Amino acid sequence: MIPLDSVHHNVLYTVGFTFSFGGAKPAVAAAPAPAPAPAPVVPDSDKDGVPDNVDKCPDTPSGCPVDKDGCPLDSDSDGVIDCKDKCPGTPIGVRVDEEGCPLKEKKPEIIEKGRTTLNVLFDFDKAVIKDNYSKDIEDLADLMKKYPDQLKNITIEGHTDSVGSAEYNKKLSQRRADAVKAYLIEKGGIDPTRINAIGYGEERPVASNATKEGRQKNRRVEAESVEYIIKK
């Protein structure tokens, strides 16, 4: 306590007050959120624009247009991708080569008044048509259907080598001719009235019966038409 006497009469007593103006005290700013981690980069090994993780054809040749799955386009559905197809627009079902172009198959044609040897060779003493010898018969059936007026009737001729008796070979050759005729009818769809079958036995060889190779050639079947026949 300060005494209020004459010695201290010049003392000034004050009371101070402090006020804050301008509203509440500002909040401290929050620290910025950390930046998100960059997304992992998925490689595109074949550079077709489709990432490897969804690319169903990861080895697409460079420059080939692809679909959403990363597979090369094959617009004409011939099995050859567009970037390698040299014959785009091939009709559906047409067989093509490795460049996408239709196969140029050699077709048999017909000429006037002739005969042809069908590539149907038989095992010794057999009249069974083996699977690998059916193509020429099928070609003949196709021609008979395509040219019904020119190939109205044909004769199937059976032949043998000279092993065995002439009488037996005659019967064997007839069975061979009948086998081809049956194939034309049953599998080729040809009217039976358009086909005649004759066995000539060993009478008309085309090679020497003294060799194994010659005898094989003589065990054959030929097709003959009065008007037209196949030329291969």
Secondary structure, DSSP 8 states (H G I E B T S, - for coil): ----SGGGTT-----------SSS--------------------TT-SSS-TTT-SSTT--TT--B-TTS-B--TT-SSS-GGG-SSTT--TT--B-TTS-B------EEEES-EEEES----TT-----GGG-HHHHHHHHHHHH-TTTTS-EEEEE---SSS-HHHHHHHHHHHHHHHHHHHHHTT---GGGEEEEE-TTSS-SS-TTSHHHHHHHS-EEEE-SSEEEE-
